[in-house]
Amino acid sequence: MRNPARNAVPSPDADTASGRRRLLLTGGALAALVLSGCGFRLRGPQALDFATLHINTPPESELGARLRRLVATSGTTRVVEEAERADARLQILANSRGREILSLTGAGKVREYQLVQTLRFQLLDKSGTALIAPTSLSARREYTFDDSQVLGKEQEEALLYRDMQNDLVQQMMRRLAAARQAG
């Protein structure tokens, strides 16, 4: 007895699906080749130009802990707690948060807020010379507010502030990576 499945002729639909699969794989391989040729790579840890860094923010604070983690992942720099032993000193001059009303309902209740976070810092070398002059970075996020969902909106606001702080710290790390020590 013959097996009908073994002698079956492939359907045109199977050939089309197989051709599409090959075309998709070829296109993906070509895209990977083009991206690797142009120098594309995922953003990784920022390599810093100094061996030791002092951060004037307490390690227990959310900002201090985040900065220390990112510096540790750089692979080139170690955080030291004594400013005198550091090749560079990162000074956080201000880290402020604010909330502004964007719009009101017809009844005079708040409908939308804009959250603002500003981070001001400078980077000094061992002798106190500014490698990065006092610089301000700021982030803004908008969100709608509803009186009937106060607890949920407080959590949303906390998440937005955390997101803004992470964004500002990443921007600051890129600037620290671009700073070069003299001599």
C-alpha positions in Angstrom: 0.0 0.0 0.0 1.3 3.4 -0.9 1.4 6.3 1.4 -0.5 9.2 -0.2 1.2 11.8 1.8 4.7 10.8 0.5 3.6 11.1 -3.1 1.6 14.3 -2.6 2.6 17.2 -4.7 3.2 20.4 -2.7 0.4 22.8 -3.0 1.0 26.3 -4.5 0.1 27.8 -1.0 3.0 25.8 0.6 5.4 27.1 -2.1 4.2 30.7 -1.5 4.6 30.4 2.3 8.1 28.9 1.9 9.1 31.6 -0.5 7.8 34.3 1.9 9.8 32.7 4.7 13.0 32.7 2.7 12.4 36.3 1.6 11.8 37.3 5.2 15.0 35.6 6.4 17.0 37.0 3.6 15.7 40.5 4.3 16.5 40.1 8.0 20.0 39.0 7.3 20.5 41.9 4.9 19.2 44.4 7.4 21.6 43.0 10.1 24.5 43.2 7.7 23.7 46.9 6.8 23.3 47.9 10.5 26.5 46.3 11.5 28.3 47.9 8.6 27.2 51.4 9.5 28.5 51.2 13.1 25.2 50.7 14.8 25.3 49.2 18.3 23.1 49.2 21.3 23.8 51.9 23.9 25.6 50.2 26.7 27.4 51.5 29.8 29.2 54.8 29.5 32.9 54.5 29.8 34.3 57.4 31.9 37.7 59.0 31.5 38.7 58.9 35.2 39.5 55.9 37.5 37.8 57.2 40.6 34.8 59.5 41.2 33.4 61.1 44.3 29.6 61.7 44.3 28.3 64.2 46.9 24.9 62.6 47.1 24.3 60.1 49.9 24.3 56.5 48.7 21.0 55.9 50.6 19.1 58.4 48.4 17.4 57.2 45.2 19.5 59.5 43.1 22.8 58.5 44.9 22.1 54.8 44.6 21.2 55.1 40.8 24.3 57.1 40.1 26.6 54.7 41.9 25.0 51.7 40.1 25.6 53.3 36.7 29.2 54.3 37.5 29.9 50.8 38.7 28.6 49.4 35.4 30.9 51.6 33.4 33.7 49.2 34.1 36.3 52.0 34.0 35.5 54.0 37.2 35.1 53.3 40.9 33.1 55.5 43.3 35.1 56.6 46.4 33.5 58.2 49.5 36.5 60.5 50.2 36.6 63.4 47.9 40.4 63.8 48.3 41.1 60.4 46.8 38.9 60.9 43.7 40.2 61.8 40.3 37.0 63.7 39.7 34.1 65.0 41.9 30.5 65.0 40.8 28.6 67.6 42.7 24.8 67.5 42.5 23.9 71.2 43.1 20.1 70.8 42.9 17.5 68.1 42.3 14.1 69.7 42.3 10.6 68.6 41.4 7.6 70.7 40.6 4.0 70.4 39.5 2.1 73.0 37.4 -1.5 73.1 36.5 -2.0 72.9 32.7 -5.8 73.0 32.4 -9.0 73.2 34.5 -12.5 71.8 34.0 -15.5 74.1 33.6 -16.1 73.6 37.3 -12.6 74.9 38.1 -11.1 71.6 39.0 -7.7 70.5 37.8 -7.8 68.4 34.6 -4.1 68.2 33.7 -0.8 68.7 35.4 2.7 69.1 34.1 5.4 67.6 36.2 8.9 69.2 36.0 12.2 67.8 37.4 15.4 69.7 37.2 18.9 68.3 38.0 21.8 70.7 38.3 25.3 69.4 38.5 29.0 70.1 37.9 32.1 67.9 37.5 35.4 69.0 39.0 38.9 67.5 38.7 41.3 66.9 41.6 42.5 70.5 41.6 38.9 71.9 41.6 38.9 72.9 38.0 35.6 72.5 36.3 35.5 69.6 33.7 31.8 70.3 33.3 30.6 73.8 34.3 27.4 74.0 36.4 24.8 72.5 34.0 21.0 72.1 34.4 19.0 69.3 32.8 15.2 69.2 33.0 12.4 66.8 32.1 8.7 67.4 31.8 5.8 65.0 31.7 2.1 65.7 31.5 -0.8 63.7 32.9 -4.5 64.0 33.4 -5.9 64.2 36.9 -9.2 62.7 38.2 -10.5 63.5 41.7 -12.2 60.1 41.9 -8.9 58.2 41.3 -6.6 60.1 43.7 -4.6 57.0 44.9 -4.0 55.8 41.3 -3.0 59.2 40.1 -0.5 59.6 43.0 1.1 56.3 41.9 1.2 57.5 38.3 2.9 60.7 39.4 5.5 58.8 41.4 6.2 56.6 38.3 6.5 59.7 36.1 9.0 61.3 38.5 11.0 58.1 38.6 11.0 57.9 34.8 12.1 61.6 34.6 14.9 61.1 37.1 16.2 58.0 35.2 16.1 60.0 32.0 18.1 62.9 33.6 20.6 60.6 35.1 21.2 58.9 31.7 21.7 62.3 30.1 24.1 63.2 32.9 26.1 60.0 32.4 26.4 60.7 28.7 27.9 64.1 29.5 30.2 62.6 32.1 31.4 60.1 29.5 32.1 63.0 27.1 34.1 65.0 29.7 37.9 64.6 29.3 40.5 65.1 32.0 43.2 67.5 31.2 46.7 66.0 31.1 
